Amino acid sequence: MKLSRLWQPARALFWLMVTFNALSSLCSFGLQTLPLNTAGKLLLGCVALVNVAGGMWAAWLLIKDPIEKN
């Protein structure tokens, strides 16, 4: 398994992974700084976890699939 397969800016899956990771970071920041009630924290926490899972899924697909040469 080569971690260099993660860096494939020509593929849309790479940008999907970056977007998921950025959104989960934004959700984590919101959880720490926004004055939310319990329901809001649960909702934002679940959204953050879904984004983390999506980012991990995209990273796994990038590592698993061979690099496409254009």
ZIMOHU-V891016 format. One record per residue. N is the residue number from 1. RES is the residue in one small letter. SS is DSSP state (H for helix, E for strand, - for the rest). PHI is phi in radians with two decimals (* if undefined). NEAR is the number of other ideal C-beta (glycine too) atoms within 8 Angstrom. Layout:
n = (N | N)
res = (RES | RES)
ss = (SS | SS)
phi = (PHI | PHI)
near = (NEAR | NEAR)
//
This chain:
n = (1 | 2 | 3 | 4 | 5 | 6 | 7 | 8 | 9 | 10 | 11 | 12 | 13 | 14 | 15 | 16 | 17 | 18 | 19 | 20 | 21 | 22 | 23 | 24 | 25 | 26 | 27 | 28 | 29 | 30 | 31 | 32 | 33 | 34 | 35 | 36 | 37 | 38 | 39 | 40 | 41 | 42 | 43 | 44 | 45 | 46 | 47 | 48 | 49 | 50 | 51 | 52 | 53 | 54 | 55 | 56 | 57 | 58 | 59 | 60 | 61 | 62 | 63 | 64 | 65 | 66 | 67 | 68 | 69 | 70)
res = (m | k | l | s | r | l | w | q | p | a | r | a | l | f | w | l | m | v | t | f | n | a | l | s | s | l | c | s | f | g | l | q | t | l | p | l | n | t | a | g | k | l | l | l | g | c | v | a | l | v | n | v | a | g | g | m | w | a | a | w | l | l | i | k | d | p | i | e | k | n)
ss = (- | - | H | H | H | H | - | - | - | - | - | H | H | H | H | H | H | H | H | H | H | H | H | H | H | H | H | H | H | H | H | H | H | - | - | - | - | H | H | H | H | H | H | H | H | H | H | H | H | H | H | H | H | H | H | H | H | H | H | H | H | H | H | H | - | - | - | - | - | -)
phi = (* | -1.87 | -1.27 | -1.16 | -1.23 | -1.20 | -1.51 | -2.40 | -1.12 | -1.38 | -1.69 | -1.15 | -1.10 | -1.08 | -1.23 | -1.15 | -1.08 | -1.09 | -1.13 | -1.04 | -1.17 | -1.16 | -1.15 | -1.19 | -1.16 | -1.11 | -1.13 | -1.11 | -1.08 | -1.11 | -1.11 | -1.46 | -1.88 | -1.47 | -1.45 | -1.83 | -1.41 | -1.09 | -1.12 | -1.13 | -1.16 | -1.12 | -1.12 | -1.16 | -1.15 | -1.14 | -1.09 | -1.09 | -1.17 | -1.14 | -1.15 | -1.10 | -1.10 | -1.13 | -1.13 | -1.18 | -1.09 | -1.13 | -1.10 | -1.08 | -1.14 | -1.16 | -1.25 | -1.26 | -1.41 | -1.20 | -1.22 | -1.52 | -1.71 | -1.78)
near = (4 | 5 | 6 | 5 | 11 | 10 | 6 | 11 | 6 | 6 | 9 | 5 | 10 | 14 | 9 | 10 | 13 | 8 | 8 | 13 | 11 | 8 | 11 | 13 | 8 | 8 | 13 | 9 | 8 | 10 | 12 | 6 | 5 | 8 | 2 | 9 | 5 | 6 | 6 | 9 | 10 | 8 | 8 | 13 | 10 | 8 | 10 | 13 | 9 | 8 | 13 | 11 | 8 | 10 | 12 | 8 | 8 | 13 | 10 | 8 | 9 | 14 | 11 | 5 | 8 | 3 | 6 | 8 | 3 | 3)
//
